Amino acid sequence: LGELGRSDLTMVLATRELGLAAQLADEVAIMRAGRIVEEASTERLLAAPQHPYTQALLRAIPRLDRPRGEPLVEIRS
């Protein structure tokens, strides 16, 4: 996928892994309940998410710099 992403092809990737999307995509669309709630360049979306659902997704990513045993963030529907 990384090699294809560097070519002149357009690729659509559906994933719940924002880290993977950040590595592969120039543009990201965040969907909730089948609708796009935010769309932006990957850089802008990760630096300054605008939609509350996008913000919640980013807070829910497990991180190695958080204290051990800290509960994961839950995203409520």
All heavy atoms as a GROMACS GRO file, in nm:
protein
  591
    1LEU      N    1   0.082  -0.119   0.000
    1LEU     CA    2   0.000   0.000   0.000
    1LEU      C    3   0.087   0.126   0.000
    1LEU      O    4   0.051   0.225  -0.062
    1LEU     CB    5  -0.092   0.001   0.122
    1LEU     CG    6  -0.205  -0.100   0.124
    1LEU    CD1    7  -0.283  -0.092   0.254
    1LEU    CD2    8  -0.296  -0.084   0.006
    2GLY      N    9   0.197   0.122   0.073
    2GLY     CA   10   0.285   0.238   0.078
    2GLY      C   11   0.340   0.273  -0.058
    2GLY      O   12   0.346   0.391  -0.096
    3GLU      N   13   0.380   0.172  -0.136
    3GLU     CA   14   0.433   0.197  -0.270
    3GLU      C   15   0.324   0.252  -0.362
    3GLU      O   16   0.349   0.343  -0.440
    3GLU     CB   17   0.492   0.069  -0.329
    3GLU     CG   18   0.622   0.028  -0.263
    3GLU     CD   19   0.677  -0.100  -0.322
    3GLU    OE1   20   0.654  -0.127  -0.440
    3GLU    OE2   21   0.743  -0.174  -0.246
    4LEU      N   22   0.204   0.198  -0.353
    4LEU     CA   23   0.094   0.248  -0.435
    4LEU      C   24   0.061   0.392  -0.399
    4LEU      O   25   0.029   0.474  -0.486
    4LEU     CB   26  -0.030   0.161  -0.418
    4LEU     CG   27  -0.027   0.024  -0.484
    4LEU    CD1   28  -0.152  -0.055  -0.445
    4LEU    CD2   29  -0.017   0.037  -0.634
    5GLY      N   30   0.066   0.424  -0.271
    5GLY     CA   31   0.035   0.559  -0.226
    5GLY      C   32   0.132   0.663  -0.279
    5GLY      O   33   0.098   0.781  -0.290
    6ARG      N   34   0.253   0.622  -0.312
    6ARG     CA   35   0.352   0.715  -0.365
    6ARG      C   36   0.342   0.729  -0.517
    6ARG      O   37   0.411   0.809  -0.576
    6ARG     CB   38   0.492   0.670  -0.325
    6ARG     CG   39   0.520   0.690  -0.177
    6ARG     CD   40   0.663   0.658  -0.141
    6ARG     NE   41   0.690   0.515  -0.140
    6ARG     CZ   42   0.665   0.433  -0.039
    6ARG    NH1   43   0.609   0.480   0.069
    6ARG    NH2   44   0.694   0.306  -0.045
    7SER      N   45   0.255   0.654  -0.580
    7SER     CA   46   0.239   0.662  -0.725
    7SER      C   47   0.133   0.766  -0.759
    7SER      O   48   0.081   0.835  -0.673
    7SER     CB   49   0.199   0.525  -0.781
    7SER     OG   50   0.068   0.493  -0.740
    8ASP      N   51   0.100   0.776  -0.886
    8ASP     CA   52  -0.001   0.872  -0.930
    8ASP      C   53  -0.143   0.817  -0.920
    8ASP      O   54  -0.236   0.879  -0.970
    8ASP     CB   55   0.027   0.914  -1.076
    8ASP     CG   56   0.150   1.001  -1.086
    8ASP    OD1   57   0.185   1.066  -0.986
    8ASP    OD2   58   0.211   1.004  -1.194
    9LEU      N   59  -0.159   0.702  -0.856
    9LEU     CA   60  -0.290   0.641  -0.843
    9LEU      C   61  -0.367   0.702  -0.726
    9LEU      O   62  -0.309   0.753  -0.632
    9LEU     CB   63  -0.276   0.490  -0.818
    9LEU     CG   64  -0.210   0.408  -0.928
    9LEU    CD1   65  -0.190   0.266  -0.880
    9LEU    CD2   66  -0.296   0.412  -1.053
   10THR      N   67  -0.498   0.694  -0.735
   10THR     CA   68  -0.583   0.731  -0.624
   10THR      C   69  -0.627   0.604  -0.554
   10THR      O   70  -0.664   0.507  -0.618
   10THR     CB   71  -0.707   0.808  -0.673
   10THR    OG1   72  -0.663   0.928  -0.736
   10THR    CG2   73  -0.800   0.841  -0.560
   11MET      N   74  -0.620   0.605  -0.421
   11MET     CA   75  -0.654   0.487  -0.344
   11MET      C   76  -0.757   0.526  -0.238
   11MET      O   77  -0.745   0.630  -0.175
   11MET     CB   78  -0.527   0.433  -0.277
   11MET     CG   79  -0.548   0.317  -0.187
   11MET     SD   80  -0.396   0.243  -0.116
   11MET     CE   81  -0.289   0.380  -0.086
   12VAL      N   82  -0.857   0.442  -0.219
   12VAL     CA   83  -0.953   0.461  -0.111
   12VAL      C   84  -0.928   0.350  -0.010
   12VAL      O   85  -0.929   0.232  -0.046
   12VAL     CB   86  -1.099   0.455  -0.163
   12VAL    CG1   87  -1.196   0.463  -0.047
   12VAL    CG2   88  -1.124   0.567  -0.262
   13LEU      N   89  -0.904   0.387   0.113
   13LEU     CA   90  -0.874   0.292   0.219
   13LEU      C   91  -0.972   0.314   0.332
   13LEU      O   92  -0.982   0.425   0.385
   13LEU     CB   93  -0.731   0.314   0.269
   13LEU     CG   94  -0.686   0.234   0.390
   13LEU    CD1   95  -0.678   0.086   0.355
   13LEU    CD2   96  -0.552   0.285   0.439
   14ALA      N   97  -1.047   0.213   0.367
   14ALA     CA   98  -1.139   0.221   0.480
   14ALA      C   99  -1.074   0.152   0.599
   14ALA      O  100  -1.040   0.034   0.591
   14ALA     CB  101  -1.272   0.155   0.446
   15THR      N  102  -1.052   0.224   0.707
   15THR     CA  103  -0.986   0.168   0.823
   15THR      C  104  -1.030   0.239   0.950
   15THR      O  105  -1.074   0.354   0.946
   15THR     CB  106  -0.832   0.178   0.810
   15THR    OG1  107  -0.772   0.116   0.925
   15THR    CG2  108  -0.785   0.322   0.798
   16ARG      N  109  -1.019   0.171   1.060
   16ARG     CA  110  -1.041   0.232   1.191
   16ARG      C  111  -0.908   0.273   1.253
   16ARG      O  112  -0.906   0.331   1.360
   16ARG     CB  113  -1.111   0.133   1.284
   16ARG     CG  114  -1.252   0.103   1.242
   16ARG     CD  115  -1.315   0.006   1.336
   16ARG     NE  116  -1.452  -0.021   1.294
   16ARG     CZ  117  -1.535  -0.092   1.362
   16ARG    NH1  118  -1.498  -0.145   1.476
   16ARG    NH2  119  -1.657  -0.112   1.317
   17GLU      N  120  -0.800   0.242   1.186
   17GLU     CA  121  -0.666   0.271   1.237
   17GLU      C  122  -0.619   0.406   1.186
   17GLU      O  123  -0.569   0.418   1.074
   17GLU     CB  124  -0.569   0.160   1.194
   17GLU     CG  125  -0.605   0.022   1.245
   17GLU     CD  126  -0.593   0.010   1.395
   17GLU    OE1  127  -0.513   0.083   1.457
   17GLU    OE2  128  -0.666  -0.073   1.452
   18LEU      N  129  -0.634   0.509   1.267
   18LEU     CA  130  -0.593   0.643   1.223
   18LEU      C  131  -0.442   0.653   1.204
   18LEU      O  132  -0.396   0.730   1.122
   18LEU     CB  133  -0.642   0.748   1.322
   18LEU     CG  134  -0.792   0.771   1.324
   18LEU    CD1  135  -0.829   0.877   1.426
   18LEU    CD2  136  -0.842   0.812   1.187
   19GLY      N  137  -0.366   0.572   1.277
   19GLY     CA  138  -0.221   0.571   1.257
   19GLY      C  139  -0.184   0.523   1.118
   19GLY      O  140  -0.096   0.579   1.053
   20LEU      N  141  -0.252   0.420   1.070
   20LEU     CA  142  -0.229   0.370   0.935
   20LEU      C  143  -0.268   0.475   0.832
   20LEU      O  144  -0.195   0.502   0.738
   20LEU     CB  145  -0.309   0.241   0.912
   20LEU     CG  146  -0.299   0.178   0.774
   20LEU    CD1  147  -0.157   0.134   0.745
   20LEU    CD2  148  -0.396   0.062   0.763
   21ALA      N  149  -0.384   0.537   0.853
   21ALA     CA  150  -0.428   0.643   0.761
   21ALA      C  151  -0.327   0.757   0.759
   21ALA      O  152  -0.297   0.812   0.654
   21ALA     CB  153  -0.565   0.693   0.802
   22ALA      N  154  -0.272   0.791   0.875
   22ALA     CA  155  -0.174   0.900   0.882
   22ALA      C  156  -0.049   0.868   0.802
   22ALA      O  157   0.012   0.957   0.742
   22ALA     CB  158  -0.138   0.928   1.028
   23GLN      N  159  -0.010   0.742   0.799
   23GLN     CA  160   0.109   0.701   0.725
   23GLN      C  161   0.086   0.697   0.575
   23GLN      O  162   0.178   0.722   0.498
   23GLN     CB  163   0.156   0.564   0.771
   23GLN     CG  164   0.211   0.562   0.910
   23GLN     CD  165   0.248   0.420   0.953
   23GLN    OE1  166   0.219   0.323   0.886
   23GLN    NE2  167   0.313   0.410   1.068
   24LEU      N  168  -0.036   0.665   0.532
   24LEU     CA  169  -0.061   0.638   0.391
   24LEU      C  170  -0.137   0.747   0.316
   24LEU      O  171  -0.128   0.755   0.195
   24LEU     CB  172  -0.139   0.507   0.377
   24LEU     CG  173  -0.068   0.380   0.424
   24LEU    CD1  174  -0.163   0.262   0.415
   24LEU    CD2  175   0.057   0.356   0.342
   25ALA      N  176  -0.213   0.828   0.388
   25ALA     CA  177  -0.307   0.917   0.319
   25ALA      C  178  -0.264   1.063   0.323
   25ALA      O  179  -0.210   1.110   0.422
   25ALA     CB  180  -0.445   0.904   0.382
   26ASP      N  181  -0.293   1.133   0.214
   26ASP     CA  182  -0.274   1.278   0.210
   26ASP      C  183  -0.400   1.348   0.260
   26ASP      O  184  -0.393   1.456   0.317
   26ASP     CB  185  -0.246   1.325   0.067
   26ASP     CG  186  -0.118   1.267   0.011
   26ASP    OD1  187  -0.021   1.253   0.088
   26ASP    OD2  188  -0.115   1.234  -0.108
   27GLU      N  189  -0.515   1.286   0.236
   27GLU     CA  190  -0.645   1.340   0.277
   27GLU      C  191  -0.720   1.232   0.354
   27GLU      O  192  -0.709   1.113   0.323
   27GLU     CB  193  -0.730   1.378   0.154
   27GLU     CG  194  -0.669   1.485   0.068
   27GLU     CD  195  -0.684   1.624   0.127
   27GLU    OE1  196  -0.789   1.649   0.193
   27GLU    OE2  197  -0.594   1.706   0.108
   28VAL      N  198  -0.797   1.274   0.455
   28VAL     CA  199  -0.872   1.180   0.539
   28VAL      C  200  -1.016   1.229   0.552
   28VAL      O  201  -1.040   1.348   0.568
   28VAL     CB  202  -0.808   1.170   0.680
   28VAL    CG1  203  -0.890   1.080   0.770
   28VAL    CG2  204  -0.666   1.119   0.672
   29ALA      N  205  -1.109   1.135   0.545
   29ALA     CA  206  -1.249   1.164   0.573
   29ALA      C  207  -1.290   1.078   0.691
   29ALA      O  208  -1.271   0.956   0.689
   29ALA     CB  209  -1.336   1.135   0.451
   30ILE      N  210  -1.344   1.140   0.794
   30ILE     CA  211  -1.391   1.068   0.912
   30ILE      C  212  -1.541   1.045   0.896
   30ILE      O  213  -1.616   1.139   0.871
   30ILE     CB  214  -1.363   1.148   1.040
   30ILE    CG1  215  -1.212   1.176   1.057
   30ILE    CG2  216  -1.419   1.077   1.163
   30ILE    CD1  217  -1.127   1.052   1.075
   31MET      N  218  -1.582   0.919   0.913
   31MET     CA  219  -1.723   0.884   0.899
   31MET      C  220  -1.779   0.838   1.033
   31MET      O  221  -1.710   0.773   1.111
   31MET     CB  222  -1.741   0.773   0.797
   31MET     CG  223  -1.701   0.815   0.658
   31MET     SD  224  -1.730   0.685   0.536
   31MET     CE  225  -1.908   0.693   0.524
   32ARG      N  226  -1.905   0.876   1.056
   32ARG     CA  227  -1.977   0.828   1.173
   32ARG      C  228  -2.119   0.796   1.128
   32ARG      O  229  -2.183   0.879   1.064
   32ARG     CB  230  -1.980   0.933   1.282
   32ARG     CG  231  -2.051   0.882   1.406
   32ARG     CD  232  -2.040   0.976   1.520
   32ARG     NE  233  -2.089   0.908   1.640
   32ARG     CZ  234  -2.110   0.968   1.754
   32ARG    NH1  235  -2.085   1.096   1.765
   32ARG    NH2  236  -2.154   0.901   1.856
   33ALA      N  237  -2.164   0.676   1.158
   33ALA     CA  238  -2.298   0.631   1.120
   33ALA      C  239  -2.321   0.645   0.970
   33ALA      O  240  -2.428   0.685   0.926
   33ALA     CB  241  -2.404   0.707   1.200
   34GLY      N  242  -2.218   0.615   0.891
   34GLY     CA  243  -2.232   0.614   0.746
   34GLY      C  244  -2.225   0.751   0.679
   34GLY      O  245  -2.248   0.761   0.559
   35ARG      N  246  -2.194   0.855   0.755
   35ARG     CA  247  -2.186   0.990   0.698
   35ARG      C  248  -2.050   1.053   0.729
   35ARG      O  249  -1.996   1.034   0.838
   35ARG     CB  250  -2.295   1.079   0.755
   35ARG     CG  251  -2.434   1.029   0.724
   35ARG     CD  252  -2.538   1.133   0.762
   35ARG     NE  253  -2.672   1.080   0.745
   35ARG     CZ  254  -2.739   1.082   0.631
   35ARG    NH1  255  -2.684   1.132   0.522
   35ARG    NH2  256  -2.861   1.034   0.624
   36ILE      N  257  -1.999   1.128   0.635
   36ILE     CA  258  -1.873   1.199   0.657
   36ILE      C  259  -1.900   1.316   0.751
   36ILE      O  260  -1.986   1.400   0.724
   36ILE     CB  261  -1.812   1.249   0.525
   36ILE    CG1  262  -1.771   1.128   0.440
   36ILE    CG2  263  -1.693   1.340   0.551
   36ILE    CD1  264  -1.720   1.163   0.302
   37VAL      N  265  -1.826   1.320   0.864
   37VAL     CA  266  -1.843   1.429   0.959
   37VAL      C  267  -1.728   1.529   0.954
   37VAL      O  268  -1.741   1.641   1.002
   37VAL     CB  269  -1.861   1.376   1.103
   37VAL    CG1  270  -1.990   1.296   1.115
   37VAL    CG2  271  -1.741   1.295   1.149
   38GLU      N  272  -1.614   1.487   0.898
   38GLU     CA  273  -1.500   1.577   0.884
   38GLU      C  274  -1.410   1.527   0.772
   38GLU      O  275  -1.389   1.408   0.758
   38GLU     CB  276  -1.421   1.586   1.015
   38GLU     CG  277  -1.308   1.685   1.010
   38GLU     CD  278  -1.251   1.719   1.147
   38GLU    OE1  279  -1.292   1.659   1.248
   38GLU    OE2  280  -1.163   1.806   1.150
   39GLU      N  281  -1.359   1.619   0.695
   39GLU     CA  282  -1.269   1.586   0.584
   39GLU      C  283  -1.161   1.693   0.578
   39GLU      O  284  -1.192   1.812   0.582
   39GLU     CB  285  -1.349   1.582   0.454
   39GLU     CG  286  -1.274   1.529   0.336
   39GLU     CD  287  -1.364   1.512   0.215
   39GLU    OE1  288  -1.485   1.545   0.222
   39GLU    OE2  289  -1.311   1.468   0.113
   40ALA      N  290  -1.035   1.649   0.572
   40ALA     CA  291  -0.925   1.746   0.571
   40ALA      C  292  -0.797   1.676   0.530
   40ALA      O  293  -0.792   1.554   0.517
   40ALA     CB  294  -0.908   1.806   0.710
   41SER      N  295  -0.693   1.755   0.510
   41SER     CA  296  -0.562   1.696   0.488
   41SER      C  297  -0.526   1.618   0.616
   41SER      O  298  -0.570   1.655   0.726
   41SER     CB  299  -0.456   1.802   0.461
   41SER     OG  300  -0.428   1.875   0.579
   42THR      N  301  -0.449   1.514   0.601
   42THR     CA  302  -0.411   1.433   0.716
   42THR      C  303  -0.339   1.519   0.820
   42THR      O  304  -0.369   1.511   0.939
   42THR     CB  305  -0.320   1.317   0.671
   42THR    OG1  306  -0.388   1.243   0.570
   42THR    CG2  307  -0.287   1.224   0.786
   43GLU      N  308  -0.250   1.603   0.774
   43GLU     CA  309  -0.173   1.688   0.865
   43GLU      C  310  -0.265   1.780   0.946
   43GLU      O  311  -0.253   1.791   1.068
   43GLU     CB  312  -0.073   1.771   0.784
   43GLU     CG  313   0.016   1.858   0.868
   43GLU     CD  314   0.117   1.934   0.785
   43GLU    OE1  315   0.146   1.894   0.671
   43GLU    OE2  316   0.166   2.036   0.836
   44ARG      N  317  -0.360   1.845   0.878
   44ARG     CA  318  -0.450   1.937   0.948
   44ARG      C  319  -0.543   1.863   1.042
   44ARG      O  320  -0.568   1.905   1.155
   44ARG     CB  321  -0.533   2.019   0.848
   44ARG     CG  322  -0.581   2.147   0.915
   44ARG     CD  323  -0.728   2.182   0.909
   44ARG     NE  324  -0.830   2.088   0.882
   44ARG     CZ  325  -0.908   2.033   0.977
   44ARG    NH1  326  -0.888   2.056   1.106
   44ARG    NH2  327  -1.005   1.951   0.944
   45LEU      N  328  -0.594   1.749   0.996
   45LEU     CA  329  -0.688   1.673   1.078
   45LEU      C  330  -0.622   1.625   1.207
   45LEU      O  331  -0.681   1.633   1.314
   45LEU     CB  332  -0.742   1.553   1.000
   45LEU     CG  333  -0.851   1.479   1.075
   45LEU    CD1  334  -0.982   1.490   1.001
   45LEU    CD2  335  -0.814   1.336   1.097
   46LEU      N  336  -0.499   1.577   1.200
   46LEU     CA  337  -0.431   1.529   1.320
   46LEU      C  338  -0.388   1.643   1.411
   46LEU      O  339  -0.388   1.629   1.534
   46LEU     CB  340  -0.310   1.444   1.280
   46LEU     CG  341  -0.342   1.313   1.208
   46LEU    CD1  342  -0.215   1.244   1.164
   46LEU    CD2  343  -0.427   1.222   1.294
   47ALA      N  344  -0.355   1.758   1.353
   47ALA     CA  345  -0.309   1.872   1.433
   47ALA      C  346  -0.424   1.948   1.498
   47ALA      O  347  -0.410   1.998   1.610
   47ALA     CB  348  -0.228   1.967   1.346
   48ALA      N  349  -0.537   1.958   1.429
   48ALA     CA  350  -0.647   2.040   1.480
   48ALA      C  351  -0.782   1.983   1.436
   48ALA      O  352  -0.852   2.042   1.354
   48ALA     CB  353  -0.631   2.183   1.431
   49PRO      N  354  -0.821   1.868   1.491
   49PRO     CA  355  -0.951   1.810   1.454
   49PRO      C  356  -1.064   1.903   1.496
   49PRO      O  357  -1.060   1.961   1.605
   49PRO     CB  358  -0.955   1.677   1.530
   49PRO     CG  359  -0.861   1.696   1.645
   49PRO     CD  360  -0.755   1.790   1.596
   50GLN      N  361  -1.164   1.918   1.410
   50GLN     CA  362  -1.273   2.011   1.436
   50GLN      C  363  -1.397   1.943   1.493
   50GLN      O  364  -1.465   2.000   1.576
   50GLN     CB  365  -1.311   2.085   1.306
   50GLN     CG  366  -1.197   2.166   1.247
   50GLN     CD  367  -1.148   2.274   1.342
   50GLN    OE1  368  -1.226   2.358   1.384
   50GLN    NE2  369  -1.020   2.271   1.375
   51HIS      N  370  -1.427   1.825   1.447
   51HIS     CA  371  -1.551   1.758   1.488
   51HIS      C  372  -1.529   1.683   1.620
   51HIS      O  373  -1.426   1.619   1.640
   51HIS     CB  374  -1.596   1.660   1.379
   51HIS     CG  375  -1.736   1.614   1.396
   51HIS    ND1  376  -1.769   1.509   1.477
   51HIS    CD2  377  -1.853   1.660   1.344
   51HIS    CE1  378  -1.900   1.490   1.475
   51HIS    NE2  379  -1.953   1.582   1.394
   52PRO      N  380  -1.626   1.687   1.711
   52PRO     CA  381  -1.613   1.617   1.839
   52PRO      C  382  -1.586   1.467   1.824
   52PRO      O  383  -1.512   1.409   1.904
   52PRO     CB  384  -1.748   1.641   1.909
   52PRO     CG  385  -1.801   1.766   1.847
   52PRO     CD  386  -1.750   1.766   1.705
   53TYR      N  387  -1.643   1.404   1.723
   53TYR     CA  388  -1.618   1.261   1.703
   53TYR      C  389  -1.473   1.235   1.663
   53TYR      O  390  -1.409   1.142   1.713
   53TYR     CB  391  -1.715   1.205   1.598
   53TYR     CG  392  -1.700   1.056   1.578
   53TYR    CD1  393  -1.734   0.967   1.678
   53TYR    CD2  394  -1.650   1.004   1.459
   53TYR    CE1  395  -1.720   0.830   1.661
   53TYR    CE2  396  -1.637   0.868   1.440
   53TYR     CZ  397  -1.672   0.781   1.541
   53TYR     OH  398  -1.657   0.646   1.524
   54THR      N  399  -1.418   1.319   1.576
   54THR     CA  400  -1.277   1.307   1.538
   54THR      C  401  -1.189   1.327   1.660
   54THR      O  402  -1.092   1.253   1.681
   54THR     CB  403  -1.241   1.409   1.428
   54THR    OG1  404  -1.332   1.396   1.320
   54THR    CG2  405  -1.100   1.388   1.379
   55GLN      N  406  -1.220   1.425   1.741
   55GLN     CA  407  -1.143   1.450   1.863
   55GLN      C  408  -1.147   1.329   1.955
   55GLN      O  409  -1.044   1.288   2.011
   55GLN     CB  410  -1.197   1.575   1.934
   55GLN     CG  411  -1.178   1.701   1.853
   55GLN     CD  412  -1.260   1.818   1.905
   55GLN    OE1  413  -1.333   1.807   2.003
   55GLN    NE2  414  -1.248   1.932   1.837
   56ALA      N  415  -1.265   1.269   1.968
   56ALA     CA  416  -1.279   1.150   2.053
   56ALA      C  417  -1.200   1.032   1.997
   56ALA      O  418  -1.136   0.958   2.072
   56ALA     CB  419  -1.427   1.112   2.067
   57LEU      N  420  -1.202   1.014   1.865
   57LEU     CA  421  -1.123   0.906   1.803
   57LEU      C  422  -0.975   0.921   1.834
   57LEU      O  423  -0.906   0.825   1.868
   57LEU     CB  424  -1.143   0.905   1.652
   57LEU     CG  425  -1.273   0.849   1.598
   57LEU    CD1  426  -1.278   0.868   1.446
   57LEU    CD2  427  -1.288   0.703   1.633
   58LEU      N  428  -0.926   1.042   1.823
   58LEU     CA  429  -0.784   1.066   1.849
   58LEU      C  430  -0.749   1.046   1.996
   58LEU      O  431  -0.642   0.993   2.028
   58LEU     CB  432  -0.743   1.206   1.802
   58LEU     CG  433  -0.746   1.223   1.649
   58LEU    CD1  434  -0.724   1.368   1.611
   58LEU    CD2  435  -0.641   1.135   1.583
   59ARG      N  436  -0.838   1.083   2.087
   59ARG     CA  437  -0.813   1.061   2.231
   59ARG      C  438  -0.815   0.912   2.265
   59ARG      O  439  -0.753   0.870   2.362
   59ARG     CB  440  -0.917   1.133   2.316
   59ARG     CG  441  -0.895   1.282   2.328
   59ARG     CD  442  -0.984   1.342   2.437
   59ARG     NE  443  -1.125   1.311   2.421
   59ARG     CZ  444  -1.211   1.385   2.350
   59ARG    NH1  445  -1.170   1.495   2.290
   59ARG    NH2  446  -1.337   1.349   2.341
   60ALA      N  447  -0.888   0.832   2.185
   60ALA     CA  448  -0.903   0.690   2.214
   60ALA      C  449  -0.787   0.604   2.166
   60ALA      O  450  -0.781   0.486   2.198
   60ALA     CB  451  -1.034   0.639   2.153
   61ILE      N  452  -0.695   0.661   2.091
   61ILE     CA  453  -0.581   0.584   2.042
   61ILE      C  454  -0.491   0.547   2.159
   61ILE      O  455  -0.447   0.636   2.234
   61ILE     CB  456  -0.501   0.663   1.936
   61ILE    CG1  457  -0.587   0.688   1.812
   61ILE    CG2  458  -0.372   0.589   1.899
   61ILE    CD1  459  -0.521   0.780   1.711
   62PRO      N  460  -0.463   0.418   2.179
   62PRO     CA  461  -0.370   0.379   2.287
   62PRO      C  462  -0.232   0.441   2.262
   62PRO      O  463  -0.184   0.446   2.150
   62PRO     CB  464  -0.363   0.227   2.275
   62PRO     CG  465  -0.485   0.188   2.198
   62PRO     CD  466  -0.515   0.303   2.107
   63ARG      N  467  -0.171   0.489   2.370
   63ARG     CA  468  -0.040   0.556   2.357
   63ARG      C  469   0.057   0.498   2.458
   63ARG      O  470   0.020   0.470   2.572
   63ARG     CB  471  -0.056   0.706   2.379
   63ARG     CG  472  -0.143   0.772   2.274
   63ARG     CD  473  -0.161   0.917   2.304
   63ARG     NE  474  -0.034   0.978   2.339
   63ARG     CZ  475   0.012   1.090   2.287
   63ARG    NH1  476  -0.059   1.156   2.199
   63ARG    NH2  477   0.128   1.139   2.324
   64LEU      N  478   0.180   0.484   2.416
   64LEU     CA  479   0.283   0.429   2.505
   64LEU      C  480   0.325   0.528   2.613
   64LEU      O  481   0.381   0.489   2.715
   64LEU     CB  482   0.404   0.386   2.423
   64LEU     CG  483   0.381   0.268   2.329
   64LEU    CD1  484   0.503   0.242   2.244
   64LEU    CD2  485   0.342   0.144   2.407
   65ASP      N  486   0.300   0.657   2.592
   65ASP     CA  487   0.342   0.756   2.691
   65ASP      C  488   0.238   0.780   2.801
   65ASP      O  489   0.259   0.862   2.889
   65ASP     CB  490   0.378   0.889   2.622
   65ASP     CG  491   0.262   0.953   2.548
   65ASP    OD1  492   0.160   0.885   2.526
   65ASP    OD2  493   0.275   1.070   2.510
   66ARG      N  494   0.128   0.707   2.799
   66ARG     CA  495   0.030   0.717   2.906
   66ARG      C  496   0.070   0.622   3.019
   66ARG      O  497   0.135   0.519   2.996
   66ARG     CB  498  -0.109   0.679   2.855
   66ARG     CG  499  -0.166   0.783   2.762
   66ARG     CD  500  -0.309   0.753   2.729
   66ARG     NE  501  -0.360   0.855   2.638
   66ARG     CZ  502  -0.450   0.834   2.544
   66ARG    NH1  503  -0.503   0.714   2.529
   66ARG    NH2  504  -0.489   0.931   2.466
   67PRO      N  505   0.032   0.655   3.142
   67PRO     CA  506   0.067   0.568   3.255
   67PRO      C  507   0.012   0.426   3.236
   67PRO      O  508  -0.099   0.408   3.186
   67PRO     CB  509   0.000   0.636   3.375
   67PRO     CG  510  -0.019   0.778   3.334
   67PRO     CD  511  -0.040   0.775   3.185
   68ARG      N  512   0.090   0.330   3.277
   68ARG     CA  513   0.049   0.190   3.267
   68ARG      C  514  -0.078   0.167   3.350
   68ARG      O  515  -0.088   0.216   3.462
   68ARG     CB  516   0.161   0.101   3.317
   68ARG     CG  517   0.137  -0.044   3.294
   68ARG     CD  518   0.253  -0.126   3.344
   68ARG     NE  519   0.230  -0.263   3.310
   68ARG     CZ  520   0.314  -0.338   3.243
   68ARG    NH1  521   0.430  -0.290   3.209
   68ARG    NH2  522   0.286  -0.462   3.216
   69GLY      N  523  -0.172   0.096   3.294
   69GLY     CA  524  -0.296   0.065   3.365
   69GLY      C  525  -0.403   0.172   3.351
   69GLY      O  526  -0.514   0.154   3.399
   70GLU      N  527  -0.369   0.285   3.287
   70GLU     CA  528  -0.471   0.388   3.267
   70GLU      C  529  -0.578   0.333   3.174
   70GLU      O  530  -0.548   0.275   3.070
   70GLU     CB  531  -0.405   0.512   3.203
   70GLU     CG  532  -0.501   0.626   3.180
   70GLU     CD  533  -0.430   0.747   3.123
   70GLU    OE1  534  -0.337   0.798   3.187
   70GLU    OE2  535  -0.468   0.789   3.012
   71PRO      N  536  -0.706   0.350   3.211
   71PRO     CA  537  -0.811   0.295   3.125
   71PRO      C  538  -0.815   0.363   2.988
   71PRO      O  539  -0.781   0.481   2.976
   71PRO     CB  540  -0.940   0.322   3.203
   71PRO     CG  541  -0.905   0.423   3.305
   71PRO     CD  542  -0.757   0.418   3.327
   72LEU      N  543  -0.854   0.286   2.888
   72LEU     CA  544  -0.868   0.342   2.755
   72LEU      C  545  -0.990   0.433   2.751
   72LEU      O  546  -1.086   0.416   2.824
   72LEU     CB  547  -0.883   0.230   2.651
   72LEU     CG  548  -0.763   0.137   2.636
   72LEU    CD1  549  -0.797   0.025   2.540
   72LEU    CD2  550  -0.642   0.214   2.591
   73VAL      N  551  -0.985   0.530   2.661
   73VAL     CA  552  -1.095   0.624   2.646
   73VAL      C  553  -1.207   0.554   2.567
   73VAL      O  554  -1.182   0.492   2.464
   73VAL     CB  555  -1.048   0.750   2.570
   73VAL    CG1  556  -1.164   0.844   2.543
   73VAL    CG2  557  -0.939   0.820   2.649
   74GLU      N  558  -1.328   0.565   2.617
   74GLU     CA  559  -1.443   0.504   2.551
   74GLU      C  560  -1.513   0.608   2.466
   74GLU      O  561  -1.530   0.723   2.506
   74GLU     CB  562  -1.541   0.452   2.657
   74GLU     CG  563  -1.665   0.390   2.602
   74GLU     CD  564  -1.761   0.344   2.710
   74GLU    OE1  565  -1.723   0.343   2.827
   74GLU    OE2  566  -1.875   0.309   2.675
   75ILE      N  567  -1.554   0.567   2.346
   75ILE     CA  568  -1.632   0.654   2.260
   75ILE      C  569  -1.776   0.608   2.270
   75ILE      O  570  -1.810   0.497   2.230
   75ILE     CB  571  -1.582   0.650   2.114
   75ILE    CG1  572  -1.440   0.697   2.106
   75ILE    CG2  573  -1.673   0.734   2.025
   75ILE    CD1  574  -1.380   0.686   1.968
   76ARG      N  575  -1.860   0.694   2.320
   76ARG     CA  576  -2.002   0.660   2.336
   76ARG      C  577  -2.077   0.701   2.209
   76ARG      O  578  -2.048   0.801   2.147
   76ARG     CB  579  -2.061   0.729   2.456
   76ARG     CG  580  -1.995   0.685   2.584
   76ARG     CD  581  -2.066   0.742   2.705
   76ARG     NE  582  -1.994   0.708   2.824
   76ARG     CZ  583  -2.027   0.605   2.902
   76ARG    NH1  584  -2.129   0.531   2.872
   76ARG    NH2  585  -1.957   0.579   3.010
   77SER      N  586  -2.178   0.622   2.173
   77SER     CA  587  -2.255   0.653   2.053
   77SER      C  588  -2.362   0.754   2.078
   77SER      O  589  -2.387   0.802   2.180
   77SER     CB  590  -2.316   0.527   1.994
   77SER     OG  591  -2.374   0.449   2.094
   0.00000   0.00000   0.00000
